[in-house]
Amino acid sequence: MSKKVSLARIDKRLLHATVTLNWDPFIRVDYVAVVGSEYKNDPFTASVLQLCLPRTMKVKILKEEELMEFLELNEGPKAYRVLVIFKDLETARKCVELGFWVEEIQLPYPTVEIVGKKKLSSYFNKEQIDAVREIQNHGIRLYFQTIPYQAKDYASFGN
């Protein structure tokens, strides 16, 4: 069987204790796929990321071009579940252009929440907004949510 994406997330901090401790009880994944080509051949980063995970979970560091092959790889009769973490919006956009698709992608709330009317330009620069729009043009919804108990905020993305 190939792999099922349980959660797709864009987070420049990649994998950290908050993600592992907060999300694991809800998504129970077998793999965490960290997508960012500059981390691919970095054994130190791979070791540190693996330390954030329980022994039952494995981290895979992938280039954008490798994500689809990894997700489609048949590893036997078990249906493996995957948390995909993109290092940034541009990386997610590239993967979407290469065939990656999920119904929605999560972003953690920015460290300083903007009070009042939320606009993408309050959170992102022009290039990032272009990446958001390109991802949305593929039928993928984006939302802010930092921890599982928060409601998903689709409104900031015009969804």
N, C-alpha and C positions, 0 to 999 in steps of 0.2 A: 504494500500500500504506500501511497505517497503521503506527504505530510499536510496537516491542516493548520492554518494560521489561527491561533486562539486570540492573539492581540497583536496589532501592528502599532508601533509607537515611534514618534520622532523625538529624540532626546539627545542633546549635545553632550550630556553627561554619560551617555551610553547606559551601561548597566551599573547600578549602585544598590546599596542596601535597601533604600526606600522601595525601589521597584521589586526587588526580591521578596522582602518581608510583607509588603502590602498586597502585591498582586498574585503571588504564588498560590495562596489558598483559593483564589477565585478562578485562576486559569489553568493551573496544574499542567505545566508543559514539560516536555522531554528535552527540548532544545531551546536555547536562546541564540538566535541568529543576529549577530551584530554586523550591520552593513556599513562599510566605510573602507575604501581601498587602501587608505594610508595605514590602517591597522592590520592588514592582511599578513604581512611578514614580520610582525612584532611579537616575539614570544613573551616578552615581559607583560604587554597589555593582555595577551591571551591568558597568562597565568593569573594576573590580578582579577580579571573578569571571572575566571573559573572559581576563584576563592569566594566570590559573592554568592555562589550558587550551592544548593544542597547537592550531595553526591549523586543523586538520581538525575540531575540535569546536566546537560553538556552544553558548552558554549562553542559556537562556530563563528569564526570571523570570516566574512565574505566580501569580495569585491561586488560591485553592482551587477556585473555580468554573470556572477556565479549564483545569485540568489534563486533564480527560477530552476536551475539545474538541481540545486540542493533540495528545494521544495518538491520537485518531481521525482527525486531519487527513491526508488522502491527499496526499502530495507527489510522486507519480509511482510508477514501477515498483520503485524501490529500497525494501528493507525497512530502515528506519532504526532504530537501537538507541539507547535512552535510559537514562541514570542519573537517577533521580528522588531529589532530596534534599528532605526535609521539614524545616522549621526546628525543629519540636518534635512531641511526641506528639499534641497537640490538633489541629495542622494535619493530620497524617496521619489522625486520626480523622475530621475533617471531610471530607477527600477520599474516604475509604472510604464514608462515608454518602452522598456524591454519586456513587458508582458505581465508584471506583477499586478494582481488585482485582489482587493478585499472590499467589503462594503464600506468600511470606515477606518480611519487612522487617527490615533490619539496623539495629542500634544499635551505636556504638562503645562499648567498655567504659568505664565511668566512670573518671575520672582516678585515683581511689583505689579499688582493688578491696577489697571487703569479705572479710575472712578468715572461714572457717568456713561455716556453712550460709547459702546465698544465698536471700534473700527479696526480693520486689519492694519491700517497705517499706524495705529497706536502700538502695535506689537511687532510689525515686520517692515523691512525696507522694500523697495520696488521689486527687486529681483526675487525676494522671498514671496511677495504677493503674486508675482507671475508664476512661480512654482506652485503655489496654492491653487491658482486658477487652472493650471494645466492638469494637476491631479484631479481637481473637481470635474474637468472636462471629460475625464475617463469614467465618470460615474461613481467616484469615491468621495464619501463625506468625511470632512475633518471636524474634530471637536477638541475642546479643552477639557481635561480631567486629570487631576493629579493623583488622587487616591480613589479606591473603589467605591467609597461611600458618597462621593460627590456626584451630583447630577452631571450628565454630559452636557457641555455647553456648545451647541451647534450654532447658536445665534451669531456669535462673533464672526463666523465664516459665511454668513448669509445663507445657511442651509435651512 
